[in-house]
């Protein structure tokens, strides 16, 4: 996260305001977010299940990425009042609306890799 007082933060904020694609790239940017959306959609909706599907992500980074997806309105976080506490993640309506776009990107990526 950038300092709010930095020129770079100001520039990125202005660019996001005039270019929707830049905003989307800020929301989905990072190494793990798209994979997290995919795995949550596939039913791997608990923190431990996501860790098993993505063994190279640190606990701190997984937690951070999930929080950002929740803040951006793509993921719901539901806490069950049990012992031990259970937390499950699900895609919001906004998150589900991204799935066709991500599928198109995946298909484009497959074709791109084959052309190399």
Secondary structure, 3 states (H helix, E strand, C coil): CCCCCCHHHHHHHHHHHHCHHHHHHHHHCCCCHHHHHHHHHCCCCEHHHHHHHCCCCCHHHHHHHHHHHHHCCCEEEEEECCCCCEEEEEECHHHHHCHHHHHHHHHHHHHHHHHC
